[in-house]
């Protein structure tokens, strides 16, 4: 692996705003990612999304291995989307170091 700092961006979001999230990825030129299209969970501001009759709704998630610069752009874009839509719909991004990878980005 070369010495370019790499990061992992994790984005978890209400499936109701999937189009908005994918638009961000497209605008920033993110072509490679792993997607989990349907997840259940509970957030502080959104409450449970357990995909059942009692707690309807679900989340989706993306895992994106990228450069530190692109990760910063993604985090800024997710922050802007949170400000635009508020916290009710639910979207969060998490940034972690990526220490090693068994191939190219």
C-alpha positions as CSV (number, residue, x, y, z in Angstrom):
1,X,0.0,0.0,0.0
2,X,1.3,3.5,-0.8
3,X,1.6,6.2,1.8
4,X,-1.7,8.0,0.9
5,X,-3.8,8.3,4.0
6,X,-7.0,6.3,3.6
7,X,-10.3,6.5,5.4
8,X,-13.5,4.6,5.8
9,X,-16.7,6.5,5.7
10,X,-19.8,4.8,7.0
11,X,-23.2,6.4,6.2
12,X,-26.4,5.1,7.8
13,X,-29.6,6.7,6.7
14,X,-33.4,6.3,6.6
15,X,-34.3,4.6,3.4
16,X,-36.7,7.4,2.7
17,X,-33.7,9.6,1.7
18,X,-31.8,7.0,-0.3
19,X,-32.0,9.1,-3.5
20,X,-30.5,12.1,-1.8
21,X,-27.6,10.1,-0.4
22,X,-26.9,8.4,-3.8
23,X,-27.0,11.9,-5.4
24,X,-24.2,13.0,-3.0
25,X,-22.1,10.0,-3.9
26,X,-22.6,10.6,-7.6
27,X,-21.8,14.3,-7.4
28,X,-18.6,13.6,-5.5
29,X,-17.6,10.9,-8.0
30,X,-17.8,8.0,-5.5
31,X,-17.9,4.9,-7.8
32,X,-16.9,2.1,-5.4
33,X,-18.8,1.3,-2.3
34,X,-20.5,-1.5,-0.4
35,X,-24.2,-1.0,0.3
36,X,-26.5,-2.6,2.8
37,X,-30.0,-1.7,1.4
38,X,-32.1,-2.6,4.4
39,X,-31.1,-2.5,8.1
40,X,-32.9,-2.2,11.3
41,X,-31.9,-0.2,14.3
42,X,-32.7,2.6,16.8
43,X,-31.4,6.2,16.9
44,X,-31.7,8.8,19.7
45,X,-33.6,11.3,17.5
46,X,-35.4,9.0,15.1
47,X,-36.5,6.1,17.4
48,X,-36.7,2.5,16.4
49,X,-36.8,1.5,12.7
50,X,-37.4,-2.3,13.0
51,X,-39.2,-2.9,9.7
52,X,-42.3,-4.4,11.4
53,X,-45.9,-3.4,12.1
54,X,-45.1,-2.0,15.5
55,X,-41.9,-0.1,14.5
56,X,-42.1,0.5,10.7
57,X,-39.3,1.8,8.6
58,X,-35.7,0.7,7.9
59,X,-32.3,2.2,7.3
60,X,-29.7,1.7,4.6
61,X,-26.0,2.0,4.8
62,X,-22.9,2.6,2.7
63,X,-19.3,1.7,3.5
64,X,-16.8,3.7,1.4
65,X,-13.1,3.3,1.4
66,X,-11.5,6.4,0.0
67,X,-8.8,9.0,0.4
68,X,-8.7,11.4,3.3
69,X,-9.6,14.3,1.0
70,X,-12.6,12.6,-0.5
71,X,-13.7,11.4,3.0
72,X,-13.7,15.1,4.2
73,X,-15.9,16.1,1.2
74,X,-18.3,13.2,2.0
75,X,-18.5,14.2,5.7
76,X,-19.2,17.8,4.8
77,X,-21.9,16.8,2.3
78,X,-23.6,14.6,4.9
79,X,-23.5,17.4,7.4
80,X,-25.1,19.7,4.9
81,X,-27.8,17.2,4.1
82,X,-28.5,16.8,7.9
83,X,-28.9,20.5,8.2
84,X,-31.2,20.7,5.2
85,X,-33.6,17.8,6.2
86,X,-33.3,17.9,10.0
87,X,-32.6,15.0,12.2
88,X,-36.1,13.4,12.0
89,X,-35.4,11.4,8.8
90,X,-32.1,10.2,10.2
91,X,-28.7,10.2,8.6
92,X,-25.3,9.9,10.2
93,X,-21.8,9.5,8.8
94,X,-18.9,8.0,10.7
95,X,-15.2,8.4,9.7
96,X,-12.6,5.8,10.7
97,X,-9.0,5.3,9.7
98,X,-8.3,2.6,7.1
99,X,-5.0,1.1,8.0
100,X,-4.6,-1.5,5.3
101,X,-6.3,-2.8,2.2
102,X,-5.7,-5.9,0.1
103,X,-6.0,-4.2,-3.2
104,X,-6.5,-0.9,-4.9
105,X,-9.3,1.5,-4.1
